[in-house]
Amino acid sequence: QVQLVESGGGEVHAGSSLRLSCVASEYALQYYAVGWFRQAPGKDRVGISCISNGDNSTYYIDAVKGRFTISTDNAKDTVFLQMDALEPDDTAIYSCAAAPRAYNAAHIRCQFRYEYWGQGTQVTVSS
């Protein structure tokens, strides 16, 4: 079973950057799609970006496109979410999830069957 652990959250001012990491224990994510989700206080969880590691396809929702970048390390066991130009509306708990045997993130728009989830990391952006 894949275990995912997020890190890199914190409290920053608007305009700052953070890099979140999603580390898979014991398993490489080479043939998985990994998605980043966020849940703001009082709101539903929303998928914001994903990458399918088998074909390096990526997808972003409009709210983060151009500011956030998703990537995978060479060992394919860590997925990063580089977040630049952070805004107060980015304040949320950020979680990652993995879907096995998943490809073509850009076409699927992250609507994968995620089977494994991390616990989340808090990101707070003040104005």
Biotite code that builds the C-alpha atoms (Angstrom):
import biotite.structure as struc

atoms = struc.array([
    struc.Atom([0.000, 0.000, 0.000], chain_id="A", res_id=1, res_name="GLN", atom_name="CA", element="C"),
    struc.Atom([1.243, 3.449, -0.929], chain_id="A", res_id=2, res_name="VAL", atom_name="CA", element="C"),
    struc.Atom([1.607, 5.950, 1.883], chain_id="A", res_id=3, res_name="GLN", atom_name="CA", element="C"),
    struc.Atom([1.837, 9.614, 0.991], chain_id="A", res_id=4, res_name="LEU", atom_name="CA", element="C"),
    struc.Atom([3.252, 12.325, 3.219], chain_id="A", res_id=5, res_name="VAL", atom_name="CA", element="C"),
    struc.Atom([2.995, 16.022, 2.403], chain_id="A", res_id=6, res_name="GLU", atom_name="CA", element="C"),
    struc.Atom([5.303, 18.718, 3.683], chain_id="A", res_id=7, res_name="SER", atom_name="CA", element="C"),
    struc.Atom([6.297, 22.278, 2.895], chain_id="A", res_id=8, res_name="GLY", atom_name="CA", element="C"),
    struc.Atom([3.258, 24.178, 4.064], chain_id="A", res_id=9, res_name="GLY", atom_name="CA", element="C"),
    struc.Atom([3.485, 27.275, 6.211], chain_id="A", res_id=10, res_name="GLY", atom_name="CA", element="C"),
    struc.Atom([2.385, 30.842, 6.814], chain_id="A", res_id=11, res_name="GLU", atom_name="CA", element="C"),
    struc.Atom([3.526, 33.423, 4.288], chain_id="A", res_id=12, res_name="VAL", atom_name="CA", element="C"),
    struc.Atom([2.581, 36.859, 3.009], chain_id="A", res_id=13, res_name="HIS", atom_name="CA", element="C"),
    struc.Atom([0.874, 37.458, -0.299], chain_id="A", res_id=14, res_name="ALA", atom_name="CA", element="C"),
    struc.Atom([3.319, 37.329, -3.198], chain_id="A", res_id=15, res_name="GLY", atom_name="CA", element="C"),
    struc.Atom([5.530, 34.750, -1.515], chain_id="A", res_id=16, res_name="SER", atom_name="CA", element="C"),
    struc.Atom([6.389, 31.244, -2.679], chain_id="A", res_id=17, res_name="SER", atom_name="CA", element="C"),
    struc.Atom([6.193, 27.803, -1.132], chain_id="A", res_id=18, res_name="LEU", atom_name="CA", element="C"),
    struc.Atom([7.126, 24.385, -2.436], chain_id="A", res_id=19, res_name="ARG", atom_name="CA", element="C"),
    struc.Atom([5.047, 21.456, -1.294], chain_id="A", res_id=20, res_name="LEU", atom_name="CA", element="C"),
    struc.Atom([6.347, 17.900, -1.432], chain_id="A", res_id=21, res_name="SER", atom_name="CA", element="C"),
    struc.Atom([4.402, 14.670, -1.624], chain_id="A", res_id=22, res_name="CYS", atom_name="CA", element="C"),
    struc.Atom([6.619, 11.722, -0.773], chain_id="A", res_id=23, res_name="VAL", atom_name="CA", element="C"),
    struc.Atom([5.604, 8.128, -1.391], chain_id="A", res_id=24, res_name="ALA", atom_name="CA", element="C"),
    struc.Atom([6.962, 5.638, 1.083], chain_id="A", res_id=25, res_name="SER", atom_name="CA", element="C"),
    struc.Atom([8.380, 2.389, -0.255], chain_id="A", res_id=26, res_name="GLU", atom_name="CA", element="C"),
    struc.Atom([6.872, 2.751, -3.707], chain_id="A", res_id=27, res_name="TYR", atom_name="CA", element="C"),
    struc.Atom([7.873, 4.775, -6.707], chain_id="A", res_id=28, res_name="ALA", atom_name="CA", element="C"),
    struc.Atom([5.080, 6.650, -8.409], chain_id="A", res_id=29, res_name="LEU", atom_name="CA", element="C"),
    struc.Atom([6.327, 6.007, -11.922], chain_id="A", res_id=30, res_name="GLN", atom_name="CA", element="C"),
    struc.Atom([3.034, 4.656, -13.264], chain_id="A", res_id=31, res_name="TYR", atom_name="CA", element="C"),
    struc.Atom([0.758, 6.708, -11.069], chain_id="A", res_id=32, res_name="TYR", atom_name="CA", element="C"),
    struc.Atom([-0.985, 9.982, -11.530], chain_id="A", res_id=33, res_name="ALA", atom_name="CA", element="C"),
    struc.Atom([-0.570, 12.267, -8.533], chain_id="A", res_id=34, res_name="VAL", atom_name="CA", element="C"),
    struc.Atom([-2.955, 15.068, -7.850], chain_id="A", res_id=35, res_name="GLY", atom_name="CA", element="C"),
    struc.Atom([-2.789, 18.040, -5.526], chain_id="A", res_id=36, res_name="TRP", atom_name="CA", element="C"),
    struc.Atom([-5.998, 19.097, -3.823], chain_id="A", res_id=37, res_name="PHE", atom_name="CA", element="C"),
    struc.Atom([-6.885, 21.881, -1.466], chain_id="A", res_id=38, res_name="ARG", atom_name="CA", element="C"),
    struc.Atom([-9.702, 22.541, 0.947], chain_id="A", res_id=39, res_name="GLN", atom_name="CA", element="C"),
    struc.Atom([-10.312, 26.036, 2.202], chain_id="A", res_id=40, res_name="ALA", atom_name="CA", element="C"),
    struc.Atom([-12.224, 26.643, 5.444], chain_id="A", res_id=41, res_name="PRO", atom_name="CA", element="C"),
    struc.Atom([-15.918, 26.012, 4.933], chain_id="A", res_id=42, res_name="GLY", atom_name="CA", element="C"),
    struc.Atom([-15.463, 24.886, 1.326], chain_id="A", res_id=43, res_name="LYS", atom_name="CA", element="C"),
    struc.Atom([-15.279, 21.598, -0.542], chain_id="A", res_id=44, res_name="ASP", atom_name="CA", element="C"),
    struc.Atom([-12.024, 19.984, -1.501], chain_id="A", res_id=45, res_name="ARG", atom_name="CA", element="C"),
    struc.Atom([-10.896, 20.965, -4.997], chain_id="A", res_id=46, res_name="VAL", atom_name="CA", element="C"),
    struc.Atom([-8.369, 19.343, -7.278], chain_id="A", res_id=47, res_name="GLY", atom_name="CA", element="C"),
    struc.Atom([-5.919, 21.985, -8.474], chain_id="A", res_id=48, res_name="ILE", atom_name="CA", element="C"),
    struc.Atom([-3.228, 20.156, -10.407], chain_id="A", res_id=49, res_name="SER", atom_name="CA", element="C"),
    struc.Atom([-2.025, 16.712, -11.322], chain_id="A", res_id=50, res_name="CYS", atom_name="CA", element="C"),
    struc.Atom([0.725, 14.903, -13.171], chain_id="A", res_id=51, res_name="ILE", atom_name="CA", element="C"),
    struc.Atom([0.693, 11.494, -14.760], chain_id="A", res_id=52, res_name="SER", atom_name="CA", element="C"),
    struc.Atom([4.227, 10.252, -14.272], chain_id="A", res_id=53, res_name="ASN", atom_name="CA", element="C"),
    struc.Atom([4.152, 7.669, -17.029], chain_id="A", res_id=54, res_name="GLY", atom_name="CA", element="C"),
    struc.Atom([3.832, 10.333, -19.742], chain_id="A", res_id=55, res_name="ASP", atom_name="CA", element="C"),
    struc.Atom([4.674, 13.560, -17.822], chain_id="A", res_id=56, res_name="ASN", atom_name="CA", element="C"),
    struc.Atom([1.322, 15.041, -18.718], chain_id="A", res_id=57, res_name="SER", atom_name="CA", element="C"),
    struc.Atom([0.128, 17.828, -16.430], chain_id="A", res_id=58, res_name="THR", atom_name="CA", element="C"),
    struc.Atom([-3.028, 19.786, -15.761], chain_id="A", res_id=59, res_name="TYR", atom_name="CA", element="C"),
    struc.Atom([-3.868, 22.916, -13.764], chain_id="A", res_id=60, res_name="TYR", atom_name="CA", element="C"),
    struc.Atom([-7.114, 24.594, -12.938], chain_id="A", res_id=61, res_name="ILE", atom_name="CA", element="C"),
    struc.Atom([-7.419, 28.176, -14.102], chain_id="A", res_id=62, res_name="ASP", atom_name="CA", element="C"),
    struc.Atom([-7.086, 29.583, -10.573], chain_id="A", res_id=63, res_name="ALA", atom_name="CA", element="C"),
    struc.Atom([-3.488, 28.378, -10.270], chain_id="A", res_id=64, res_name="VAL", atom_name="CA", element="C"),
    struc.Atom([-2.355, 28.206, -13.886], chain_id="A", res_id=65, res_name="LYS", atom_name="CA", element="C"),
    struc.Atom([0.772, 30.285, -14.420], chain_id="A", res_id=66, res_name="GLY", atom_name="CA", element="C"),
    struc.Atom([1.500, 30.488, -10.676], chain_id="A", res_id=67, res_name="ARG", atom_name="CA", element="C"),
    struc.Atom([1.828, 26.835, -9.635], chain_id="A", res_id=68, res_name="PHE", atom_name="CA", element="C"),
    struc.Atom([4.070, 24.177, -11.180], chain_id="A", res_id=69, res_name="THR", atom_name="CA", element="C"),
    struc.Atom([3.819, 20.446, -10.580], chain_id="A", res_id=70, res_name="ILE", atom_name="CA", element="C"),
    struc.Atom([6.833, 18.191, -11.111], chain_id="A", res_id=71, res_name="SER", atom_name="CA", element="C"),
    struc.Atom([8.321, 14.848, -10.154], chain_id="A", res_id=72, res_name="THR", atom_name="CA", element="C"),
    struc.Atom([11.847, 14.006, -9.070], chain_id="A", res_id=73, res_name="ASP", atom_name="CA", element="C"),
    struc.Atom([13.973, 11.584, -11.090], chain_id="A", res_id=74, res_name="ASN", atom_name="CA", element="C"),
    struc.Atom([13.338, 8.714, -8.715], chain_id="A", res_id=75, res_name="ALA", atom_name="CA", element="C"),
    struc.Atom([9.596, 9.186, -9.237], chain_id="A", res_id=76, res_name="LYS", atom_name="CA", element="C"),
    struc.Atom([8.868, 8.953, -5.549], chain_id="A", res_id=77, res_name="ASP", atom_name="CA", element="C"),
    struc.Atom([8.282, 12.628, -4.811], chain_id="A", res_id=78, res_name="THR", atom_name="CA", element="C"),
    struc.Atom([5.891, 15.039, -6.478], chain_id="A", res_id=79, res_name="VAL", atom_name="CA", element="C"),
    struc.Atom([6.377, 18.750, -5.916], chain_id="A", res_id=80, res_name="PHE", atom_name="CA", element="C"),
    struc.Atom([4.006, 21.658, -6.177], chain_id="A", res_id=81, res_name="LEU", atom_name="CA", element="C"),
    struc.Atom([5.880, 24.930, -6.585], chain_id="A", res_id=82, res_name="GLN", atom_name="CA", element="C"),
    struc.Atom([3.540, 27.743, -5.615], chain_id="A", res_id=83, res_name="MET", atom_name="CA", element="C"),
    struc.Atom([4.527, 31.276, -6.610], chain_id="A", res_id=84, res_name="ASP", atom_name="CA", element="C"),
    struc.Atom([2.739, 34.603, -6.276], chain_id="A", res_id=85, res_name="ALA", atom_name="CA", element="C"),
    struc.Atom([0.595, 33.223, -3.478], chain_id="A", res_id=86, res_name="LEU", atom_name="CA", element="C"),
    struc.Atom([-2.662, 34.989, -2.723], chain_id="A", res_id=87, res_name="GLU", atom_name="CA", element="C"),
    struc.Atom([-4.864, 34.971, 0.394], chain_id="A", res_id=88, res_name="PRO", atom_name="CA", element="C"),
    struc.Atom([-7.399, 32.868, -1.553], chain_id="A", res_id=89, res_name="ASP", atom_name="CA", element="C"),
    struc.Atom([-4.770, 30.112, -1.736], chain_id="A", res_id=90, res_name="ASP", atom_name="CA", element="C"),
    struc.Atom([-5.153, 29.564, 2.019], chain_id="A", res_id=91, res_name="THR", atom_name="CA", element="C"),
    struc.Atom([-6.189, 25.938, 2.498], chain_id="A", res_id=92, res_name="ALA", atom_name="CA", element="C"),
    struc.Atom([-5.140, 22.487, 3.569], chain_id="A", res_id=93, res_name="ILE", atom_name="CA", element="C"),
    struc.Atom([-3.244, 20.961, 0.652], chain_id="A", res_id=94, res_name="TYR", atom_name="CA", element="C"),
    struc.Atom([-3.286, 17.206, 0.115], chain_id="A", res_id=95, res_name="SER", atom_name="CA", element="C"),
    struc.Atom([-1.877, 14.871, -2.462], chain_id="A", res_id=96, res_name="CYS", atom_name="CA", element="C"),
    struc.Atom([-3.372, 11.677, -3.791], chain_id="A", res_id=97, res_name="ALA", atom_name="CA", element="C"),
    struc.Atom([-2.182, 8.910, -6.101], chain_id="A", res_id=98, res_name="ALA", atom_name="CA", element="C"),
    struc.Atom([-4.025, 6.969, -8.763], chain_id="A", res_id=99, res_name="ALA", atom_name="CA", element="C"),
    struc.Atom([-2.397, 3.811, -10.124], chain_id="A", res_id=100, res_name="PRO", atom_name="CA", element="C"),
    struc.Atom([-2.000, 3.079, -13.839], chain_id="A", res_id=101, res_name="ARG", atom_name="CA", element="C"),
    struc.Atom([-3.178, 6.564, -14.764], chain_id="A", res_id=102, res_name="ALA", atom_name="CA", element="C"),
    struc.Atom([-2.095, 8.537, -17.808], chain_id="A", res_id=103, res_name="TYR", atom_name="CA", element="C"),
    struc.Atom([-2.815, 11.614, -19.872], chain_id="A", res_id=104, res_name="ASN", atom_name="CA", element="C"),
    struc.Atom([-3.482, 14.057, -17.066], chain_id="A", res_id=105, res_name="ALA", atom_name="CA", element="C"),
    struc.Atom([-4.024, 16.944, -19.480], chain_id="A", res_id=106, res_name="ALA", atom_name="CA", element="C"),
    struc.Atom([-6.891, 15.159, -21.227], chain_id="A", res_id=107, res_name="HIS", atom_name="CA", element="C"),
    struc.Atom([-8.406, 13.536, -18.140], chain_id="A", res_id=108, res_name="ILE", atom_name="CA", element="C"),
    struc.Atom([-8.135, 16.839, -16.213], chain_id="A", res_id=109, res_name="ARG", atom_name="CA", element="C"),
    struc.Atom([-7.189, 15.042, -13.033], chain_id="A", res_id=110, res_name="CYS", atom_name="CA", element="C"),
    struc.Atom([-10.429, 13.057, -12.851], chain_id="A", res_id=111, res_name="GLN", atom_name="CA", element="C"),
    struc.Atom([-8.595, 9.897, -11.875], chain_id="A", res_id=112, res_name="PHE", atom_name="CA", element="C"),
    struc.Atom([-9.593, 7.203, -9.404], chain_id="A", res_id=113, res_name="ARG", atom_name="CA", element="C"),
    struc.Atom([-7.341, 8.191, -6.534], chain_id="A", res_id=114, res_name="TYR", atom_name="CA", element="C"),
    struc.Atom([-6.718, 5.314, -4.179], chain_id="A", res_id=115, res_name="GLU", atom_name="CA", element="C"),
    struc.Atom([-4.154, 6.742, -1.792], chain_id="A", res_id=116, res_name="TYR", atom_name="CA", element="C"),
    struc.Atom([-4.262, 10.024, 0.101], chain_id="A", res_id=117, res_name="TRP", atom_name="CA", element="C"),
    struc.Atom([-1.946, 11.984, 2.324], chain_id="A", res_id=118, res_name="GLY", atom_name="CA", element="C"),
    struc.Atom([-2.946, 13.780, 5.510], chain_id="A", res_id=119, res_name="GLN", atom_name="CA", element="C"),
    struc.Atom([-2.425, 17.281, 4.202], chain_id="A", res_id=120, res_name="GLY", atom_name="CA", element="C"),
    struc.Atom([-0.338, 20.328, 4.994], chain_id="A", res_id=121, res_name="THR", atom_name="CA", element="C"),
    struc.Atom([-1.636, 23.766, 5.934], chain_id="A", res_id=122, res_name="GLN", atom_name="CA", element="C"),
    struc.Atom([-0.887, 26.771, 3.746], chain_id="A", res_id=123, res_name="VAL", atom_name="CA", element="C"),
    struc.Atom([-1.861, 30.175, 5.089], chain_id="A", res_id=124, res_name="THR", atom_name="CA", element="C"),
    struc.Atom([-1.370, 33.324, 3.032], chain_id="A", res_id=125, res_name="VAL", atom_name="CA", element="C"),
    struc.Atom([-1.899, 36.692, 4.672], chain_id="A", res_id=126, res_name="SER", atom_name="CA", element="C"),
    struc.Atom([-2.484, 39.940, 2.826], chain_id="A", res_id=127, res_name="SER", atom_name="CA", element="C"),
])
